[in-house]
Amino acid sequence: MKIRFLGTGSCESVPAIFCNCPVCEELRRGIAAGEENALNSIRLRTHAMIDDEVLIDFNADTYYAALKNNLDLSKLGVVLLTHTHEDHFYPQDLALRCEPYAHNLKYPVLTVYCNEKAQERYDFYANLSGEHNGKVAFQPVKLFEAIEWNGYRFTPLAAHHMKTEQALLWLVEKGNARYLCGNDTGMFPEETFAFLEQMGKEGKALSLIALDCALGDTHYPYEWHLGVDDAAAIVNRLKAAGTITDKTHTYINHISHDYGHKAYAEYCEFAKGFGLSVSRNGQLIEVEE
């Protein structure tokens, strides 16, 4: 299974869209000069592609990320949506998945597995544009109930991220490959820990985990996201259960410019002390199936 991090930043991106703090100012200077560390520090809004056919979240940066990584979105069959915040769901672009805008689609209908709010959000924009195209189908899911699709197994787990809807974590399995997308969450709810710990007891270890780290190295009192110490605590708890092993790739993701003030190389060195790796845009990880 091939997992590519298309975007690895929080809602404002890195450098932040309207920010001129010292961090963003220095990154823009380095980016313009073509400095490797600055280029690796660019963070689009978080989303990831699996094997060219499964996308986790569809945001306003998806089109650019597809061009940057030479991806053909006509092959896309499934979107696994975590929640409807704008940096994870941009329904306006889905309206273009139809004639005369799109031809030769591999899958006649793109299936979006989602919570109960996604269809409502899509319909709002589709009504504005008049583009109800029939080429996108929304399938609300039930927590912890697996979905089978083309050799994959998708299981929605409970995230702790917002009051107005149920945000989701996604466990994606194919053969013996298991990827847990833990973006946009505070500390996991106990029912999610219980599900994952049971996996470990059954000998089903994760191949890759990518965890929210929007709060970086701070202890900002915000329950809906994780800091690096929280991410490390989740990893350590799942290690104790056998769900994470020494072979598991453990990454932090959904990184902000405003909590830690570190460019990519410096963040990698810092996170190493917690036993974590730092994701970057376009990074490809292959795990055995």
C-alpha positions in Angstrom: 0.0 0.0 0.0 1.3 3.4 -1.0 0.5 6.4 1.2 1.4 9.9 0.0 1.0 12.9 2.3 -0.3 15.5 -0.1 -0.7 18.2 2.6 0.6 18.3 6.1 -0.5 21.7 7.5 -3.3 23.1 9.5 -6.1 25.4 8.2 -3.9 28.5 7.6 -1.1 26.5 5.8 2.6 27.1 6.3 3.6 29.8 5.7 0.3 31.1 6.8 -1.8 32.8 4.2 -2.1 36.2 5.7 0.7 36.1 8.3 3.9 38.1 8.4 5.3 36.8 11.7 9.1 36.2 11.8 8.6 32.4 11.0 6.4 33.0 7.9 8.6 35.9 6.8 11.8 33.8 7.0 10.2 30.9 5.3 9.0 33.0 2.4 12.5 34.4 2.0 13.9 30.8 2.0 11.3 29.5 -0.4 12.0 32.3 -2.9 15.7 31.5 -2.6 15.1 27.8 -3.2 16.5 26.7 0.1 15.8 23.0 0.7 14.8 23.4 4.4 12.3 26.2 3.6 10.8 24.2 0.6 10.3 21.2 2.9 8.6 23.5 5.4 5.8 24.4 3.0 2.6 22.8 4.3 -0.6 22.6 2.3 -3.8 21.8 4.1 -3.8 18.2 5.3 -4.9 15.3 3.1 -3.4 12.1 1.8 -3.7 9.7 -1.2 -3.6 5.9 -1.0 -2.7 4.0 -4.1 -4.1 6.7 -6.5 -7.7 5.6 -5.8 -8.5 6.5 -2.2 -8.2 10.1 -0.9 -8.5 11.0 2.8 -10.1 14.5 2.8 -10.8 16.7 -0.2 -9.8 20.3 0.3 -9.0 23.4 -1.7 -5.4 22.3 -2.1 -6.2 19.0 -3.7 -6.0 20.2 -7.3 -2.5 21.8 -6.8 -1.3 18.7 -4.8 -2.4 16.5 -7.7 -0.4 18.5 -10.2 2.6 18.7 -7.9 2.7 14.9 -7.4 1.6 13.9 -10.9 -1.7 12.3 -9.7 -4.6 11.5 -12.0 -7.8 12.3 -10.1 -9.9 10.7 -12.8 -8.8 7.4 -11.2 -10.2 8.4 -7.8 -12.9 6.1 -6.5 -13.3 6.9 -2.8 -12.9 9.9 -0.5 -12.8 9.2 3.2 -13.9 12.4 4.8 -12.9 13.2 8.4 -15.2 16.2 8.9 -16.5 19.2 7.1 -14.2 22.0 8.3 -13.1 24.0 5.2 -9.5 22.8 5.3 -10.7 19.2 4.9 -13.7 19.5 2.7 -14.1 21.8 -0.3 -17.3 20.6 -2.0 -17.2 23.3 -4.7 -14.6 21.4 -6.7 -16.6 18.1 -6.5 -19.3 19.8 -8.6 -16.8 19.7 -11.5 -16.7 15.9 -11.6 -19.1 15.7 -14.5 -19.5 16.5 -18.2 -18.4 18.8 -19.7 -15.7 19.4 -17.1 -14.5 15.8 -16.7 -14.2 12.9 -19.2 -13.0 9.3 -19.0 -13.6 8.7 -15.3 -12.5 5.3 -14.0 -15.4 5.1 -11.6 -18.7 6.6 -12.8 -19.6 7.6 -9.3 -17.1 8.9 -6.7 -18.2 7.6 -3.2 -17.6 9.9 -0.2 -17.7 8.0 3.1 -18.5 10.6 5.7 -20.5 11.8 8.7 -24.1 13.0 8.5 -23.2 16.7 7.8 -21.2 16.2 4.6 -24.2 15.8 2.2 -25.8 18.9 3.7 -22.6 21.0 3.1 -22.2 19.7 -0.5 -25.9 20.4 -1.3 -25.6 24.0 -0.1 -22.8 24.7 -2.6 -24.4 22.6 -5.4 -27.6 24.5 -5.1 -25.7 27.8 -5.4 -24.0 26.7 -8.6 -26.8 24.5 -10.0 -24.3 21.6 -10.4 -26.0 18.5 -8.9 -24.1 16.2 -11.2 -24.9 12.7 -10.0 -21.2 11.8 -10.2 -20.7 12.0 -6.4 -22.5 9.9 -3.8 -22.4 10.5 -0.1 -22.5 7.5 2.2 -22.9 8.3 6.0 -21.0 5.8 8.1 -21.5 4.3 11.5 -18.6 4.4 14.0 -16.5 1.3 14.2 -18.4 -0.5 11.4 -16.0 -1.5 8.6 -16.6 -0.9 4.9 -15.2 -3.2 2.2 -14.2 -1.7 -1.2 -12.0 -3.2 -3.9 -9.8 -5.1 -1.5 -9.6 -2.3 1.1 -11.3 -2.2 4.5 -12.2 1.3 5.8 -13.2 1.7 9.5 -14.3 5.0 10.8 -13.2 5.7 14.4 -14.4 8.4 16.8 -12.2 11.6 16.9 -12.5 14.3 19.5 -12.5 17.5 17.4 -15.7 19.5 17.3 -19.1 19.9 19.0 -21.3 20.3 16.0 -20.6 17.0 14.2 -18.9 13.7 14.7 -15.4 14.0 13.3 -13.8 10.8 12.2 -10.4 9.0 12.2 -9.9 6.5 9.4 -8.3 3.1 9.7 -7.4 1.9 6.2 -6.5 -1.8 5.7 -5.3 -3.7 2.7 -4.0 -7.2 3.3 -1.6 -6.8 6.2 -1.1 -3.1 5.7 -2.8 -0.8 8.2 -2.8 3.0 8.1 -4.4 5.0 10.8 -5.1 8.6 9.8 -5.4 10.5 13.1 -5.7 14.0 11.8 -7.8 16.7 13.5 -8.4 15.2 16.9 -7.7 15.9 20.5 -6.9 13.0 22.8 -8.6 9.9 21.4 -11.9 9.0 23.0 -11.8 5.8 25.2 -13.9 3.8 22.7 -11.3 4.5 20.0 -8.5 3.5 22.3 -10.4 0.3 23.1 -10.9 -0.6 19.5 -7.2 0.0 18.7 -5.9 -1.8 21.7 -8.1 -4.8 20.8 -6.3 -4.8 17.4 -3.0 -5.1 19.2 -4.3 -8.0 21.3 -5.2 -9.8 18.1 -1.8 -9.3 16.6 -2.9 -6.6 14.1 -0.2 -3.9 14.3 -0.4 -0.6 12.5 2.0 -0.1 9.6 1.7 3.7 9.7 0.1 6.2 12.0 -0.2 9.9 11.3 -1.3 12.0 14.3 -2.5 15.6 14.6 0.1 17.9 16.1 -1.4 21.3 15.5 -0.3 22.5 19.0 3.3 21.6 18.4 5.6 21.9 21.5 3.2 24.1 23.4 0.7 23.3 26.1 -2.0 25.6 24.8 -5.2 24.6 26.6 -7.2 23.5 23.6 -8.9 20.1 23.8 -9.7 19.6 20.1 -6.1 19.2 18.8 -2.9 17.5 20.0 0.6 18.7 20.9 3.7 16.6 20.4 3.6 15.3 24.0 0.0 14.2 23.5 0.9 12.4 20.2 3.8 10.7 22.0 1.4 9.6 24.8 -1.0 8.0 22.2 1.9 6.2 20.6 3.2 4.9 23.9 -0.3 3.7 25.0 -0.7 1.8 21.7 2.8 0.4 21.9 1.9 -1.1 25.3 -1.1 -2.8 23.6 1.0 -4.1 20.7 -0.9 -2.0 18.2 2.2 -0.1 17.4 5.5 -1.9 17.1 9.1 -1.0 16.3 8.1 -1.5 12.6 5.3 1.0 12.7 6.0 4.4 11.0 4.9 7.0 13.5 4.4 10.5 12.1 3.0 13.8 13.2 0.8 15.8 10.8 -1.5 18.8 10.6 1.3 21.1 11.7 0.8 24.9 12.3 3.3 27.7 11.8 2.2 29.2 15.2 3.0 26.5 17.8 6.7 25.7 18.0 8.1 28.1 15.3 10.3 25.4 13.7 11.2 24.8 10.1 11.2 21.2 8.8 14.8 20.1 9.7 14.6 21.6 13.2 11.1 20.1 13.7 12.5 16.6 12.7 15.3 16.9 15.2 13.0 18.0 18.0 10.4 15.3 17.3 13.0 12.6 17.3 13.2 13.1 21.1 9.6 11.9 21.3 10.2 8.9 19.0 8.2 10.6 16.2 8.9 11.5 12.6 7.6 14.7 10.9 5.6 14.5 7.7 6.2 16.7 4.7 4.2 17.5 1.5 4.5 14.9 -1.2 6.2 12.3 1.1 5.5 8.8 -0.1 5.5 5.8 2.3 5.1 2.3 1.1 4.1 -0.5 3.5 3.9 -4.2 2.8 0.5 -5.7 2.2 
